Amino acid sequence: MKITVIGGGSWGLALSKVLSDNAHEVLVFDVDPKIVGKINHLHICLQLNERIPSDIKATSDMKEAMDFSDTLLFVVPTKVLRTAISSAIDEMTSPKLFINAAKGIEPETFLRISEIFEEMVPKQFFKGFVALSGPSHAEEVIQGLTTVITASSEVESHAKFVQNLFHNAEYFRVYSSTDLKGAEIGGALKNIFALASGLIAGKGLGDNARAALITRGLVEMAKFYEIYGADPKSLMGLTGVGDLIVTCTSPHSRNYQAGFKIGNGKDLEETLSSMTMVVEGIRTCEAAYKFAKSKNLDMPIISAIYEVLFHKMDPDEANKMLLGRSSKSE
């Protein structure tokens, strides 16, 4: 099949490699001519300096990208998602199936990514939506290391279509799910706790603290699952605890890296200026904190991270605030 990939970053190209390995034709769209050139002429992923299959092509022409395929894989940060969707809509002439592999919640609206697509894409062009999510780092996928993720859609046939599109028996196993809400909420919230995990590592607080963070983080995630109407079983699946574990324990995670730098004494502005890729957990933390406040939800970890990020609270004070809460039963 032919698939258009919107976004030539590390994750977009890692997934492009999976598709190419599965004998699909891939055209990558990116606004950066340098990235397009590296793909077309050197066949490398610029961000990771890893080789990609030579049959993966790239373009900066959105019309060419839209004409190429009716299956679109979006892999762009949530901050620029609306801009990317608008550019794509302007060149659409036929219905598209939208697949999204980025993770986040929009701070201003609290919308999940699927809701942004549904809001923006005209009905005549909207064939369906699938979220591709789970414990997966681009650095490992592009090297062909074993990875297991989930394709989620409210329409089961769409989820299974994407499952078959990406499933690779050698290194990339894909499950299907109809719990789209759970997949999107889990994929977004885990980045907040990855920031906290990196902060713990940066402060040298140890493995016990990280284990506690992951466990209590699941409790806070469960509250979001309930209020959003997601399937609580998804919390213990690949898009929930699976994704949470990998981002909280791996230095590959850009959110973990950002938290580590803050734990080492850098402020938010310094941290962001030193990062080469978007740190989605920061925007998601803002969204989750404000949403929790609006619903009167008790989210002590998310609140503490919000204070560190946006009000420059000392991480040691945030730790004392969490440990000093009144005793309660688990």
N, C-alpha and C positions, 0 to 999 in steps of 0.2 A: 504494500500500500504506500501511498504518498502521505507524509505528515509534515506540516509546517510548524517549526519551533520558534516561538517569539521570545527572544532573549538568548544571547550568545555567551552568557556567563558560565561559570564552572558547572553548575547543576544542569543548565540547559544542554551543555555539550556532553556531559556524562550520560544524560538520558538519550541524547541523539546517538551516542555510541551504542547504547542498548538496542535502539531501534534499527540502526544500521546492521548490527550483529544479527538481528532477526530478519535481515534481508528486505527491510523497508527503505523507501527512498526518502531522504530527509533534506529539507531546505530550512536553514536557520536565518531568521531575520534579526538584525541588530542595527541600532542607530549609529554605532561607532565603526567608522570605516577601517580602523586599525584592527579591530576584532574580526571583521569580515575578511580582511586581507590575510590575516594569520590562518583563518580557517581554509580559505580557498587556495592559498599558495604554499603555505608551510604545513598545513594539516595538523595544527596544534591548538590546544586550549591555552589561551594566553595567560589566564589567571593561575593555572596549575602547572604550566609548562609540560603538559602531557600530550602525547600524540593521539590523534583521533583518526578514524578511517578516512581515506582519501575520497570516498564517494559522498561524504557529507559536504554539501555546498552551502554557501551563505550569500545573503543579499542585504542591501540597505533600502531596497525598493519594496514598499509595503504592498503595492499592487501586484507585483510579481509573487510575493509571499501569499497573498490571499487567493490568487488565481491557481497556485500550485496544488492546493489541497483543501478539502472540506473538513479535515480533522486538524484542529489547532491545539498545540501544546504551549500554554503560557508559562514562562518561567522568569518573571520579572518581580522586583520588590513591590510590596503593596503601595509604597509611596508614589510610584510612577504607574501603577496599574491602570488607573482611569485614563491617563494619557495614552497608554498603549492600546487600550480597548477602543478609545475614540479614533485613533489613527487607523486601526484595523477596520472598524465599521465603515469608515469613509470609502474603503476599497472593496467592500463585500458585494457580491452579486448573487450569492447562493447560501442556503442554510449551512451552518457549521456546527460540529460537535466540539465543545470547548473542554479541554483538559487543563487543569491547573496543578502545578507542582510547587508553587511558592506557598508560604505559610504566614498568616497574620490576621489581625482584625483591624478594621479602620477606626482610628481613635475618635474621629468626629461623629461618626454615625453608629458605631458598634456593629457594623455590618460584617458578616462573614464574606469571604471572597465570592462564593457562589451567588450571594445576594447582590453583590456589586454587578456581576455579569448579568443577572436577571433584570436588574434595574436599568442597565445601560443599553443592552443589545436589543434591537428591535425584534419583535416576535417572529417575523418572517425569516430572520437569520439565525434564530436560536433553536438548534436541533436538540441540545441537551448539555449537561455539565457533569464532569467527573473530576474528583479530587484524587491525586496520586500522592500518598503520604505514608510515612513509616520511618523506622530507624535507618537512615541512609545518608552517608556523607559522600559528596561528589568525588573526593579524593580516592575513595575506595571503589566506588562504582566504575569510574573511568579506568581503573586498573583491573577490572574484572573480578574483584573480590566478592565473596558470597554476600548477598543482600536479599532481604525479604521485606516486601512492602504490601500495601493494600490500595486497590482501586475502588473508590466509593462513589456511589450515585444513588439518588432516590429512584432511578429507573434501573432495575437490575440488568436489563439487556445492555445498557450503556456501560455499566460497571464491568460486565463480562467481556464486552468488546475491547475495552482498554486493557483488561487483564490479559487477554489473548495477544493484544498488540505488543505488550512489553515482556510477557513471560519468556524467560530464557532458561532452559533446563540446566545450563552449565553454571550460571552464577546469579541469576536474577529471578527469584520466585515472586509471583504476584498473587495475592488473595483478592477476592471480591467482597464487597459489603454494600448494603443499602442504607447504612447509617452515615449519611453525608455530614450531618451536624456534628456527630462525634468525631469524625475524621478531621474536620476543619477546626473544631474547638481544641482538640488534643494537639494538633500540629502547631497551633498558634501559641497556646499557653505554655507548652514545654520550654519555649525560648526564654520566658521570664525566669524559670527555675534554673535554666542553664546559666543565665547571668549570675544568679545567686550562687550556683555551684562554683563558677569561676572565681567569684569574690571570696568564697570560703577557701579555695586553694591559694589565692593570692595572699590571704591573711595567714595562711599556714594553720588553719583551724582543725585539719585532720579529716580522716575518713569517717569517723563516727558522726561528725557534723553533716557530712555530705549524705550519708545514709538517712539521717533524720530528715534532712531537707527533701530528699526524694519521696520519702514516706509521707511526710506532712504535706508536701506539694500535691500528692495524689488526692489528699482530702480536700484541698482547695479546688482542684480541678473537678472533683466530683460535684461540688456545689454548682459550678458553671454548667456541667452536663445536665444537671437536674433542671435548672432554670431555663436552659435553651431547649429542653425537651429531647436531648440526645440519649441514645441507648447506653445505660450504665455499663453494660457488658463491654462496650468499646473501650472503656477506660483501662481494662486489663488486656487489651489487644495491642497490635503493632502500632496503631495510630495514637495510642494512649501511653501506657507504661513503657512500651518498646521504644518509642521515640523519645520519651522523657529520659530513659536510662542512657541512651547513646549521646544525647546532647549534654547531659549532666556529667558525663565521665570521660569525654573525649576532647583532646586539644584541637581536633579538627573543627569543632564547633566554633563559629565566629562569635556566638553569644557567650560561650564559655571563655573565649579569649578576651572579650571585652570586659567581662566580670573580673577576670584575673588581673587585668591592668588597673581597674578601679581599686581592687583589693590591694594592689601594690602602690597605691597613693595617687594615681592619676584621676583627674576629674572627668566628667562626661565629655566635655569639648575636646580635651587632649586625647581621650580614648578614641573618639570617633574620627579625629583627624589622622590617627595612626592606623586605622583599619582600612584595608584595601577593598572590603566587601561590606554590603549593607548589614547592619545589626538589627534584625527584625524585632528582637525581644524588647527593645527600648520603646518602639511605637506600640507594641502589644501590651506592655506593662502600663502605659498611659491609658490605653483603651480599657483594659481589664480593671484597673483601679477606679476609673470614673464609672464604669458600668456597675461594679460592686457597690460603690457608694450610692448610686441611684436606686439599687435594689436592696440596700441595707444588708449586704452580705458581709460576714466576718472573714476577711482575707488577710491575716497577719503577715504572712511572708510577702505577698504581693504588695501590701502597704509599706512594708519595710524597704523593699527594693525601690519602690516609687520614691520614697523619701530620700534614699541615697542618690538616685539618678537625678531627680528634678528639684530637690531642696537641699542638695549637698550635705545631707546628714552623714556624719562620720560612720563608716561601716562598723566600728567597734560599738558605737552608740546604738546602731540598729540591732546588733547582736544582743546587747544588754536589754533592749526593748522587748525582743522576742523571748529571751530567757526569763525576763522579769514578769511575764504575764502570770495571772493567778493560776494556781494548780487546778487541774480538772481530770476527769476520767477520759481515757482514750476512746 
